[in-house]
């Protein structure tokens, strides 16, 4: 719709174009028919004050919502967290015949603005976030262990039949080996295998599983845990869980656990880590190689040996590139031999 500014511009352009109406209309961005109609009606020759006097604000039109505005204000004053759907039901009971959309827009003007979400970023090599994802497969439930580096967003995933401390330690050791280093701290959820007691809300401290604490000292990282009901604290690993379900698990066929883990490693190397990350606008693999990997702590010189946990099934354990202690042969003797030695007081 064309108003006063277009008419003033068209009058000026007509003077510059020596009366060429077609050229003036083209420069002003109005249609030829509109321009001819304005010239024929003499609108270009009228004083500017006369044209502007024709334009005035439209009078306010009442809406169906006006009748229930006092009710909404009263209810929100008494109960500020009432939802728009709940208020809509109450207003309908009071005779409101309008729709939910305009009621929701009005309620939004009455509520205080939400605080903007501030994304907490960490420097390179500082933090990785860890979480498990429950996945249902044709042969049973499997748990995906996800570890995400906070700076580069490099993702590591493997699937396990259990969600316990032994799985966590074995997976983290494999992850550190794949990265060639260890971040300064790991952020966990309130897992039973990680936190035995969290007394921070009552002024106390965080009690970490002793086996995990020993594992953390062995690899040189600090254990951190989110506060209860604060999932946004570790949002860098929460979003990849949905990404894993939608981009990897959905629509694929897997033959076994070995095939599942082999395919997810291929997916990480060809899809997840080489893509441009939506938040950082950078490629995780490139950012990791160029900026974050050089700042990771060096791997331990030997694998971790748990005190209270058995080795994983099959005894497979990722190597860390350090020297492995030589196997010690232990000679086994029967109890009868030791009884005879005790009787004669000699040595075999």
Secondary structure, 3 states (H helix, E strand, C coil): CCCHHHHHHHHHHHHHCCCCHHHHHHHHCCCHHHHHHHHHHCCCCCCHHHHHHCCCCCCCCCCHHHHHHHHHHHHHHHCCCCCHHHHHHHHHHCCCCCCHHHHHHHHHHHCCCCCCCCCCCCCCCCEEEEEEEEEEECCEEEEEEEEEECCCCCEEEEEECCCCHHHHHHHHHHHHHHHCCECCEEEECCCCCCEEEECHHHCCCEEECHHHHHHHHHHCCEEEECCCCCHHHHHHHHHHHHHHHHHHHCCCCCCCHHHHHHHHHHHHHHHHCCCECCCCCCEHHHHHHHHHHHHCECCCCCCCCCCCCCCCHHHCCCCCCCCCCCCCCCCCCCHHHHHHHHHHCCCC
